[in-house]
Amino acid sequence: MDHPVIAALRADRDAHVQALEDWLRIPSVSTEPAHADDVRRAGQFALDALSGAGFDAAMHDTAGHPVVTASWCDAPGKPTLLVYGHYDVQPPDPIDLWRHGPFEPTIEGEVIVARGATDDKGQALALVRGIATYLATNGSLPINVKFLLEGEEEIGSPNLEPFIREHLDALAADVVLVSDCSQYGPEQPALTVSLKGLCYMQVTVTGPSKDLHSGSFGGAVENPGHVLCKLLSSLKDDDGRVTIPGFYDDVVDLTDAERAAIAELPFDADAYRESVGVPALHGETGFSTLERTGARPTLDVNGLLCGWTGEGAKTVLPSKAMGKFSMRLVANQDPDRIARLVTEHLESICPPTCTIVVEDLHGGKPVKVPTDSPFVAAAKRALAKGFGVEPVDIREGGSIPIVATFKEVLGIDTILMGLGQNDDNAHSPNEKFNLNDYHRGMETVVHLLDELAE
């Protein structure tokens, strides 16, 4: 016989989809001040959903966007689960590449298309509505549950760590649940067992005090654009290895068992190459594609700005050249130390004909989840029940900096239970979320509550 809560969820599927559509219509772009009220509205939506379901819920102002908390703690002697999610979204640009308005959620077959669909409103709402339905159906929960939902994840969560430190007792728990990542693939659920850290840098090279005529001054004055290109190209060699001195000092090599486990995952390199539209794959020599993306540190240029970039020609020798680049880090690498190494390296090789400014814009520590945890075991059983398929362990190349904060400040590990797919276009036009995964996510979190209660 069906679990009564599962039966209730299945009987109300249309309402679950409608709720998601309503949330997705709110343009909660945290990086744009013009959308501050929209971010608050999205937080209010979450607050109303939780308080209406019977949780003790509140919205808390911060120096930036608000934080929403909620709790139901009437299961003495049982574990406490802290559920994290975020309701802010990335900017939708470029708008002209969307098939529909980015904040006009549209169902296309089995998917819903809108900004925030998978990152993270769809995944977060699956957890909220799954747990809320459990409470509404049974009048109680089998364990204690707390929620922590923020509106600043897409800008690095600058106010969340201070908030957590100020509310240690209220947020105390045994484990955190995060659904802000992906399954391994369609019909293949997964638990993410590691996340890469992040070190995001900006370098600005300045030559002359103003743009110059390239005919009159070319050959006499150093071109900052040339210098920037040399500096950035020097950061990696032809084998895809980062050349910054000391960069690999703290990297722990993969064990033979870890490499074997990665190699056992089903992976079609040709299909992967075609999906990203490149003629050939590239990366650090000596490692497979999955090892490079999930288990090895990387460095990538993210943006360049120099000289005349408009239509037609303008023969200038630019005054400045700016580049943004990021490094994804693995366990034991510290983003602050890496930022210092990068700064020292670039300053040491910049020629005396230009000046250089290196800035550390944003960082986050890598995370490795202990796979022998009873919480991870419970999550695997729940995923197997919710999706009907045994989950696999995967390593994620992306970063969720707050997960390291949970470990450092609250002293607890995180269950990283992704409900999305790698091709959901998070941060890109036509972001989507499979509605089957949305519904299965609700059912999975119901099973998780039961498994944790055991």
C-alpha positions in Angstrom: 0.0 0.0 0.0 1.2 3.5 -0.8 2.7 5.6 2.0 -0.2 7.9 3.0 1.9 11.0 2.5 3.1 9.8 -0.9 -0.6 9.3 -1.8 -1.4 12.8 -0.7 1.4 14.2 -2.8 0.3 12.4 -5.9 -3.3 13.5 -5.4 -2.2 17.2 -5.4 0.3 17.3 -8.2 -1.4 20.2 -10.1 -1.2 22.4 -7.0 2.5 21.6 -6.6 3.2 22.7 -10.1 1.1 25.8 -9.7 3.0 26.8 -6.6 6.3 26.4 -8.5 5.0 28.6 -11.3 3.9 31.3 -8.9 7.4 31.3 -7.3 9.2 31.4 -10.6 7.3 34.5 -11.7 9.0 36.5 -9.1 12.2 38.0 -10.6 14.3 37.6 -7.5 17.7 38.6 -9.0 19.9 39.2 -6.0 22.7 40.9 -7.8 20.6 43.8 -9.1 19.5 46.5 -6.6 16.4 47.2 -8.7 15.1 43.7 -7.8 15.6 44.0 -4.0 11.8 44.1 -3.5 11.4 41.1 -5.7 13.9 39.1 -3.6 12.0 40.0 -0.5 8.7 38.9 -2.2 10.3 35.6 -3.1 11.3 35.2 0.6 7.8 36.1 1.7 6.5 33.3 -0.6 8.6 30.8 1.2 7.6 32.3 4.6 3.9 32.0 3.7 4.4 28.4 2.5 6.1 27.3 5.7 4.0 29.2 8.2 0.8 28.0 6.4 2.0 24.4 6.7 2.3 24.7 10.5 6.0 25.6 10.9 7.2 28.3 13.3 8.5 30.6 10.6 10.1 34.0 10.5 11.8 36.4 8.1 15.0 38.0 9.3 16.5 41.2 7.8 20.3 41.3 7.1 22.6 43.9 5.7 21.5 42.6 2.3 18.6 40.3 1.4 16.5 38.6 4.0 16.8 35.1 5.5 13.8 32.9 6.1 13.8 30.3 8.9 11.2 27.8 10.1 11.1 24.9 12.5 9.0 22.0 13.8 10.8 20.4 16.8 8.2 18.2 18.6 10.0 14.9 18.1 12.1 14.5 21.3 14.9 12.1 21.0 14.8 12.1 17.2 17.4 13.6 14.9 17.1 17.2 13.7 17.4 17.9 9.9 18.3 21.4 8.8 17.0 22.0 5.2 18.9 24.7 3.2 17.9 26.3 0.0 17.9 29.7 -1.8 15.2 31.7 -3.5 17.4 34.3 -5.3 18.3 33.7 -9.0 20.9 34.6 -11.6 20.3 37.5 -14.0 18.4 36.2 -17.1 20.6 37.8 -19.7 20.9 37.4 -22.6 17.2 37.9 -22.8 17.0 37.4 -26.6 18.1 33.7 -26.3 15.1 32.7 -24.2 12.2 30.9 -26.0 9.8 32.6 -23.5 10.1 35.4 -21.0 12.6 34.2 -18.3 10.0 34.9 -15.6 7.1 33.6 -17.5 7.3 29.9 -16.5 6.3 27.7 -19.5 5.7 23.9 -19.5 7.3 22.3 -22.5 6.5 18.6 -22.4 8.0 17.2 -19.1 9.9 20.3 -18.2 9.2 23.7 -16.8 11.3 26.5 -18.3 12.1 29.7 -16.3 14.9 31.4 -14.5 15.4 29.7 -11.2 13.5 26.5 -12.3 16.4 24.2 -11.2 18.7 26.7 -9.4 17.2 26.6 -6.8 13.5 27.3 -6.6 12.3 24.0 -8.1 14.6 21.9 -6.0 14.0 23.9 -2.8 10.2 23.9 -3.2 10.2 20.1 -3.7 11.7 19.8 -0.2 9.4 22.4 1.3 6.2 20.9 -0.1 7.2 17.3 0.5 7.9 18.0 4.2 4.8 20.3 4.5 2.6 17.6 3.1 4.0 15.1 5.6 3.1 17.4 8.4 -0.4 18.2 7.0 -1.2 14.5 6.4 0.1 13.1 9.7 -0.2 16.1 12.0 3.4 15.5 13.0 6.9 14.7 11.6 9.0 11.6 12.5 12.0 13.8 13.2 12.7 17.4 14.0 13.0 19.7 10.9 14.4 23.2 10.5 14.6 25.3 7.4 17.1 28.0 6.4 16.3 29.7 3.1 18.3 32.7 1.8 18.2 35.3 -0.9 21.9 35.8 -1.5 23.4 32.5 -2.7 24.0 33.8 -6.2 26.1 36.7 -4.9 28.2 34.5 -2.5 26.0 34.5 0.6 27.8 37.5 2.2 25.4 37.8 5.1 24.5 34.1 5.8 27.6 33.1 7.8 27.2 36.0 10.2 23.5 35.1 10.5 24.3 31.5 11.3 26.9 32.6 13.9 24.3 34.8 15.6 21.6 32.0 15.6 23.7 28.9 16.6 21.1 27.5 19.0 18.1 28.1 16.7 20.0 26.4 13.8 21.5 23.5 15.8 20.9 20.2 14.0 22.4 16.8 13.3 22.8 17.1 9.5 22.0 19.5 6.7 20.0 18.7 3.6 20.8 20.6 0.4 19.2 20.1 -3.0 21.0 22.6 -5.1 23.0 20.2 -7.4 22.3 17.5 -10.0 21.7 13.9 -10.4 24.3 11.9 -12.4 21.9 11.8 -15.4 18.3 11.1 -16.4 16.9 8.2 -14.4 20.1 8.0 -12.4 19.9 9.6 -9.0 23.1 10.4 -7.1 24.5 11.7 -3.9 27.2 14.3 -4.3 30.1 13.4 -2.1 32.4 16.4 -2.9 32.1 20.0 -4.0 34.9 22.1 -5.4 35.9 25.3 -3.7 36.2 28.6 -5.5 38.8 31.3 -5.9 37.6 34.1 -8.2 40.1 36.8 -9.2 40.3 40.0 -11.2 43.5 41.4 -12.7 43.7 44.9 -14.2 46.8 45.9 -16.2 47.3 49.7 -16.8 49.7 51.2 -19.2 49.3 54.8 -20.5 47.0 57.2 -18.5 44.5 57.2 -21.4 43.8 55.4 -24.7 46.4 56.4 -27.3 46.5 56.4 -31.1 48.0 53.0 -32.0 49.7 54.5 -35.1 51.4 57.3 -33.2 52.3 55.4 -30.1 52.4 51.8 -31.1 56.0 50.4 -30.8 56.9 53.0 -28.2 54.4 52.3 -25.4 53.5 48.9 -23.9 50.1 47.6 -24.8 48.2 46.4 -21.6 46.1 44.1 -23.8 49.2 42.2 -24.9 50.5 42.1 -21.3 47.2 40.8 -19.9 47.1 38.0 -22.6 50.6 36.9 -21.6 49.8 37.0 -17.9 46.7 34.9 -18.3 48.2 32.4 -20.7 51.1 31.9 -18.4 48.7 30.5 -15.7 48.3 27.1 -17.5 50.6 25.0 -19.6 49.9 23.0 -22.7 49.1 19.9 -20.6 46.3 21.8 -18.8 48.2 22.0 -15.6 48.1 25.2 -13.5 51.6 26.8 -13.3 51.2 29.0 -10.2 54.0 28.0 -7.8 52.5 26.2 -4.8 49.1 25.7 -6.4 49.1 21.9 -6.0 50.9 21.7 -2.6 47.8 20.7 -0.7 46.1 18.6 -3.3 45.6 15.0 -2.2 46.0 12.5 -5.0 43.1 10.3 -5.9 43.4 6.8 -4.5 43.2 3.8 -6.9 39.9 2.9 -5.4 38.5 6.4 -6.0 39.7 6.4 -9.6 38.2 3.0 -10.1 34.8 4.2 -8.7 34.8 7.2 -11.0 35.7 5.0 -14.0 32.7 2.7 -13.2 30.3 5.5 -13.8 28.6 5.3 -17.2 30.0 8.1 -19.3 30.0 8.6 -23.1 32.8 11.0 -24.0 31.6 11.6 -27.5 28.0 12.4 -26.4 29.4 14.8 -23.8 31.6 16.5 -26.4 28.7 16.9 -28.7 26.4 18.2 -25.9 28.8 21.1 -25.3 29.5 21.7 -29.0 33.3 21.4 -29.1 35.4 19.6 -31.7 37.5 17.9 -29.0 37.7 17.7 -25.2 40.6 19.2 -23.3 42.0 19.1 -19.8 44.8 18.1 -17.5 46.9 15.3 -19.1 46.8 12.0 -17.3 43.2 12.3 -16.0 39.8 11.3 -17.4 37.1 13.9 -18.1 35.1 13.0 -15.0 38.3 13.2 -12.8 39.1 16.6 -14.3 35.6 18.0 -13.7 34.9 16.5 -10.3 38.2 15.7 -8.6 41.0 17.9 -10.0 41.6 21.6 -9.5 41.0 23.8 -12.5 41.6 27.4 -13.8 39.4 29.2 -16.3 39.2 32.7 -17.8 35.7 34.0 -17.2 35.8 37.5 -18.8 38.0 39.9 -20.7 37.7 43.7 -21.3 40.1 45.7 -23.3 40.1 48.6 -25.8 37.5 49.1 -28.4 34.8 46.3 -28.5 32.1 48.0 -30.5 31.1 47.7 -34.1 33.7 48.6 -36.7 37.3 49.7 -36.2 38.9 52.1 -33.7 42.7 52.1 -33.7 43.5 52.6 -30.1 46.3 51.5 -27.9 44.2 50.8 -24.7 45.0 52.3 -21.4 43.8 49.3 -19.4 43.0 45.7 -19.8 41.0 43.6 -17.3 40.5 39.9 -17.0 38.4 37.8 -14.6 39.3 34.2 -13.9 38.4 31.5 -11.4 40.0 28.5 -9.9 37.9 25.5 -8.8 39.6 23.9 -5.8 39.6 20.4 -4.3 39.8 19.2 -0.7 42.5 20.7 1.4 43.1 23.7 -0.9 42.4 27.0 0.9 41.0 29.8 -1.3 42.7 32.6 0.7 46.1 30.9 0.3 45.5 30.3 -3.4 44.5 34.0 -3.9 47.8 35.0 -2.2 49.8 32.7 -4.5 48.1 34.0 -7.6 48.6 37.7 -6.6 52.3 37.1 -5.8 52.8 35.2 -9.1 51.1 37.8 -11.3 52.8 40.7 -9.6 56.2 39.1 -10.0 55.8 38.5 -13.8 54.2 41.8 -14.8 56.7 43.9 -16.8 57.8 47.2 -15.4 56.2 49.0 -18.4 52.8 48.5 -16.8 51.2 48.5 -13.4 49.0 45.7 -12.1 46.2 45.4 -9.6 45.1 41.9 -8.5 41.8 41.5 -6.6 40.3 38.6 -4.8 36.6 38.9 -5.6 35.0 35.8 -4.1 35.9 32.5 -2.6 34.6 29.3 -1.0 36.1 26.3 0.5 35.9 22.8 -1.0 33.8 20.1 0.7 34.2 16.4 1.0 31.3 14.4 2.6 32.1 11.3 4.6 30.6 8.5 2.6 30.4 6.2 5.7 28.0 8.5 7.5 24.6 7.0 8.6 22.9 10.1 7.3 24.4 9.4 3.8 23.2 5.8 4.1 19.7 7.0 5.0 19.7 9.4 2.0 20.7 6.6 -0.4 17.9 4.4 0.8 15.5 7.3 0.4 16.7 8.1 -3.1 16.3 4.4 -4.1 12.7 4.5 -2.9 11.9 7.9 -4.4 13.4 7.3 -7.8 13.2 3.5 -8.0 16.9 3.3 -8.9 19.9 2.8 -6.6 21.9 6.1 -6.5 25.6 6.5 -7.3 28.2 8.7 -5.6 29.4 11.6 -7.7 31.8 14.5 -7.4 30.6 18.0 -8.4 32.8 20.6 -10.1 30.6 23.4 -8.9 30.7 25.1 -5.5 28.3 25.7 -2.7 30.4 27.7 -0.2 27.9 27.6 2.6 28.3 23.8 2.9 31.8 24.4 4.3 30.3 27.0 6.7 27.8 24.4 8.0 30.7 22.2 8.9 32.9 24.9 10.4 30.3 26.8 12.3 27.6 24.3 13.1 29.9 21.2 13.1 27.7 19.1 10.9 27.9 17.4 7.6 25.6 17.9 4.6 23.5 15.5 2.5 23.9 16.8 -1.1 20.9 15.3 -2.8 20.6 16.8 -6.2 17.2 16.7 -8.0 18.2 18.6 -11.2 20.0 17.5 -14.3 23.4 18.6 -15.6 21.7 19.9 -18.8 19.1 22.0 -16.9 20.8 25.2 -18.2 21.4 26.7 -14.7 22.8 30.2 -15.1 22.0 30.0 -18.9 19.0 31.0 -21.1 16.1 28.5 -21.1 16.8 27.1 -17.6 14.5 24.2 -17.0 13.5 21.6 -14.4 12.0 18.2 -15.1 8.6 18.0 -13.4 9.0 14.3 -12.9 12.1 15.1 -10.9 10.2 17.7 -9.0 7.5 15.3 -7.9 10.0 12.5 -7.2 12.0 14.9 -5.1 9.0 15.5 -2.9 8.5 11.8 -2.4 12.2 11.2 -1.8 12.3 13.7 1.1 9.3 12.0 2.6 11.2 8.7 2.6 14.2 10.5 4.0 12.3 11.7 7.0 11.3 8.1 7.7 14.8 6.7 7.1 16.3 9.3 9.5 13.8 8.5 12.1 15.1 4.9 12.2 
